[in-house]
Amino acid sequence: MVRLPCALLFILAVAVATPFLPLVEVPAAKAAATGTVRGRVEFQRDQAPAERRPQVADIGMPGRRDVPDQRVAVVYLESAPRGAFEDRAGPTVVLDQKNENFVPHILAITVGTSVEFLNSDRTYHNVFSLSKANSFDLGRYPPGRAKAVRFDHPGIVRVFCEIHSHMNAFILVFAHRHFAVTGPQGEFRIDGVPPGAYTVSVWHPTFTAKSESVRVPEQGGEVEVTFVLS
Amino acid sequence: MIRSTAVLVFLLADVALPAGSARGEDAGGREPKRITFGAEAVASIATDDPGYFNDTSYGRSAMRLARLRLDVALRLGGRASILAEGRADNGEGVTVAALYLRLRPFPERSFDIQAGRIPPVFGAVARRTYGVDNPLIGTPLVYQYLTSLRSNSLPASADDLLVMRGRGWRTRYTIGSTAWDRGLPVIAGDRWDTGVEVRIGREPVSVTAALTQGTLSDPVVHDDNDGKQLSGRVEVRPALGLVLGASLSRGEYISREAGRVLTAAPPGESYRQEAAGFDLEYSRGYWLLRSETVVSRWDIPQVQRPLLTDRLGSWGTFIEARYKIRPGLYTAARGDHVGFSRISGTLYGGLPTTWDAPVSRAEVGAGYSFRRNLLLKIAVQRNWRTGVAFGARESVAGAQVLFWF
């Protein structure tokens, strides 16, 4: 129930706004002076990881698996400078599958990035997504192999395994490069932000999204923001 | 005429109390208590099935089923769980389809014990309980089709049995209950037996064995004949994506109601269902292939002439394939047959005749997932019953919506 507003906010902010560039005019001569938006995301309560459906028809206890860290969020600029959208040549990143768990659980990439879904488990996996912007189904493939998908449209891509219903991951595809995934202590850092006024937002799969307004001064420097998710 | 079976609304949940905060979940003894829920709602519509090819042992058509089910797992640490499944089919009230205790006495070893109303160890289909595990709407014949044999009403002669060929949906005999009722499937895929089972090993080899009250064709909650069924299965995974299983079972199937009438039976005589099965599953890429063969035979008393001199045999086999066409869309097909052994009476010119009418089915269909947990299936099946005048062949078309959490 909480995810829908987050997803809508994200899509509105990133996907829908993209055609209306420039959102923030940054004179080319001043582009060299950039700032940093940094801070922390604090969680006021724990989130339970996705549980297996009760396997009533199984005989015996289910096998060992890992569960993802739920205290990870993505912080991003809702409005980004023009130049940020021109950097479309995304690299290839790896989303691994280990112990029936996607690693990382949340991945943030730019449009044009290819994601290699590596199978590091001892069993088949079948990665798929029915997200409208980037649907795919990689079929069943064995350990040690990877299959790649290029993400050409901004939005939130929910990723699942057809064989293991508890496995899920989120891929946030941004039209610009001004975003960061939080670290172990909730810290984040978005570098290379040109001077200007921005709205900084935080996204989490289950918490309600939050936004703050910041201004990166003309001379650059660091701007600090703290988000508290409750 | 297409008849709607139900409209579904279901309260769905999948929660954990309290949340496990660990990064690793294991089967050891460090897990906190927690309860998880899973729910599924299924609604099916289908054209008429006047030959009752899809009727199940519960008296419902597998093609016209509206089912709400709630699965619950209460984990009592890492060594024990209580699992239960409640169902409400076609608005006929709630039944407890499963309720058992699962124990792992040695947390680091793959040795499990389950006791209560437990999942069957025989074969593979009966443990595919979630609707998404079935790519089509119909159930394989060997797990669903009603033969003319019953556990509480027995034919006195070969002619009694031959008269009921192809009438498994409504049959009766002279020994035991004389009321009209449904016959037995070879395996009752949607009913679970009551007893104790153990599993040793997991991959690549596991062995399971169960001691239960009923039989494959007639699972029961309360023992109805003082006999027990012993069943077992060996599962081997020799390669990735390949699962091979071999199963055996043996149990007394004639109920006390019919058995007490068998005055001619010598003391200690028992009438058993014995079955052997082989199943296979292979998957790779966008393909999933499954097949299963089951051979079963039932002891039958010899009461009147013409005598039923041999045990009644049946064999059933199916092969099923699913192919994913694009994300969210797949197509599937299944070929299915159940055959029966021959007996001789005075009917059919005294020639050896199968004691029930052999039945075949071809079913093709497709599924489309609107969301990960919202699936629409459509399927068309053609059914054949050999050597009967009524309900010899028919086609059934259906659609099913499935929603789960």
Interface residues (C-beta under 8 A of the other chain):
Chain A: D46 Q47 A48 P49 A50 E51 R52 R53 P54 Q55 V56 A57 D58 I59 G60 M61 P62 G63 R64 R65 D66 V67 P68 D69 N99 T123 Y124 F128 S129 L130 S135 F136 D137 G139 R140 Y141 P142 P143 R158 F160
Chain B: D14 V15 A16 P18 A19 G20 S21 A22 R23 G24 E25 D26 A27 R34 T36 F37 G38 D71 V72 A73 G78 S81 L83 A84 E85 A98 R102 R104 S110 D112 Q114 I118 P119 V121 A126 R127 R128 T129 Y130 E197 R199 R202 T208 L240 G241 S283 R284 G285 Y286 K324 R326 P327 G328 S369 F370 R371 R372 W404 F405
